[in-house]
Amino acid sequence: ARTVMTYIAKKCGVCFQPPSIILIYKEDNKDKTRQRIMPVRNFSKFSDCGLAAEQLKNNPRHKAYLEGVSLRQLQKLYSLLKGHLGGESLAESLEKFRQEETIDPEEDMNKLDDKELAKRKSIMDELFEKNRKKKDDPDFVYNIEVEFPQDEQLESCGWDVESGEEI
């Protein structure tokens, strides 16, 4: 029986020359840090970053190594590479990606198509996970109780009036 190696991703980045995705990782039971260079082939300034990221993440040669790397991070690296191939500076590419990844609270998401809505939801999920307090966090508190001040008179809302009454 062959043992399955597990890899812990530490850092993931992009190299412009030659175009490649670079992963810094550790093997599960060893202290030594290793580097894996995954060449990017058949990718141009017209390519779909999401599709390229999915193909790399599902590639049998790299799948085990990229287990701990989110699809969103790979998409970001591909978009930086795409920007570079299109003649943008790194700062321009980063700013463009940041604008695409920022959610406008005033935006009406009911008007988005399924693909754009899924993208927004993915951004929100990642932001939630990043900010979520987990049991093993040092500042985790299990049961937080908050007392809200009752100084001012509570206002009545239209929806909490008995259904038989007319407004």
C-alpha positions in Angstrom: 0.0 0.0 0.0 1.4 3.4 -1.0 1.2 6.1 1.6 -0.4 9.3 0.6 1.8 12.3 1.2 0.1 15.5 2.5 1.6 18.8 1.7 1.1 22.0 3.7 1.2 25.1 1.4 3.1 28.0 3.0 3.2 30.5 0.1 2.1 30.7 -3.5 3.3 33.2 -6.0 3.8 33.9 -9.7 7.0 34.2 -11.8 6.7 36.2 -15.0 9.8 34.9 -16.7 9.4 32.1 -17.5 5.6 32.1 -16.8 5.0 29.8 -13.8 3.2 29.4 -10.5 5.5 28.8 -7.6 4.5 27.0 -4.4 6.5 27.0 -1.2 5.4 24.0 0.9 6.3 21.5 3.6 5.7 17.8 3.7 3.3 16.7 6.5 5.8 15.1 8.7 9.1 16.9 7.8 10.5 20.3 8.8 12.2 21.0 5.4 10.6 23.7 3.3 10.4 22.9 -0.4 9.6 24.7 -3.6 7.6 23.5 -6.6 7.6 25.3 -9.9 4.6 24.7 -12.1 5.1 26.1 -15.6 2.2 28.0 -17.2 1.8 26.9 -20.8 -0.8 27.9 -23.4 -1.8 31.1 -21.5 -2.1 34.5 -23.1 -3.5 37.9 -22.3 -6.8 36.7 -23.7 -7.1 33.5 -21.5 -9.7 32.9 -18.9 -8.0 33.1 -15.4 -10.7 31.1 -13.7 -10.5 28.2 -16.1 -6.7 28.2 -16.0 -6.8 28.1 -12.2 -9.3 25.2 -12.2 -7.2 23.3 -14.7 -4.0 23.7 -12.6 -5.7 22.9 -9.3 -7.2 19.7 -10.9 -4.0 18.7 -12.7 -3.1 15.2 -11.5 0.6 16.2 -11.2 -0.1 19.2 -8.9 -3.4 18.4 -7.3 -1.9 17.1 -4.0 0.4 20.1 -3.6 -2.4 22.6 -4.3 -4.8 21.1 -1.8 -4.3 24.0 0.6 -4.3 26.8 -2.0 -7.7 28.4 -2.7 -9.0 28.6 -6.2 -9.3 32.4 -5.7 -5.6 32.7 -4.9 -4.7 30.8 -8.1 -7.1 33.1 -10.1 -5.4 36.1 -8.6 -2.0 34.8 -9.7 -3.2 34.1 -13.2 -4.8 37.6 -13.4 -1.4 39.1 -12.4 0.3 37.0 -15.1 -2.4 38.0 -17.6 -1.9 41.7 -16.8 1.9 41.3 -17.2 1.3 39.7 -20.6 -1.0 42.6 -21.5 1.7 45.2 -20.7 0.4 46.3 -17.3 2.7 46.9 -14.3 2.4 44.8 -11.2 0.8 47.7 -9.3 -1.7 48.2 -12.1 -2.6 44.5 -12.2 -3.0 44.4 -8.4 -5.2 47.5 -8.3 -7.4 46.1 -11.2 -7.7 42.8 -9.3 -8.5 44.6 -6.0 -11.3 46.6 -7.7 -12.8 43.4 -9.2 -12.6 41.7 -5.8 -14.2 44.5 -3.8 -17.9 44.2 -3.1 -20.0 47.4 -3.4 -22.5 47.3 -0.6 -24.9 49.5 -2.7 -24.8 47.1 -5.6 -28.1 45.3 -6.4 -27.1 41.6 -6.6 -30.5 40.6 -7.9 -29.5 42.1 -11.3 -26.4 40.0 -11.6 -26.1 36.9 -13.8 -25.4 33.6 -12.2 -21.6 33.7 -12.9 -21.1 37.2 -11.4 -23.3 36.3 -8.4 -21.3 33.2 -7.8 -18.1 35.3 -7.9 -19.5 37.8 -5.4 -20.6 34.9 -3.1 -17.2 33.4 -3.3 -15.6 36.7 -2.3 -17.9 37.0 0.6 -17.3 33.5 1.8 -13.6 34.0 1.7 -13.9 37.3 3.6 -16.1 35.6 6.2 -13.6 32.7 6.7 -10.7 35.1 7.0 -12.5 37.1 9.7 -14.2 34.2 11.5 -13.0 33.5 15.1 -12.2 29.8 15.5 -12.0 27.8 18.7 -8.3 27.7 18.7 -7.8 31.4 18.1 -6.2 33.2 21.1 -9.0 35.8 21.4 -11.8 33.3 21.0 -14.7 33.7 23.4 -17.4 31.0 23.5 -20.5 32.8 24.6 -20.6 36.6 24.3 -23.5 38.3 25.9 -24.2 41.9 25.1 -26.6 44.2 26.9 -28.1 46.9 24.6 -29.1 50.2 26.2 -32.9 50.8 26.5 -32.6 54.6 27.1 -34.8 55.9 24.4 -38.4 54.9 23.7 -38.6 52.0 21.2 -40.2 52.9 17.9 -43.0 50.9 16.5 -42.6 49.4 13.0 -45.4 48.8 10.5 -44.7 45.1 10.2 -45.1 44.4 14.0 -48.7 45.8 14.2 -51.4 43.2 14.6 -52.6 41.9 11.3 -56.2 42.9 12.0 -55.4 46.6 12.5 -55.4 48.9 9.5 -52.7 51.6 9.3 
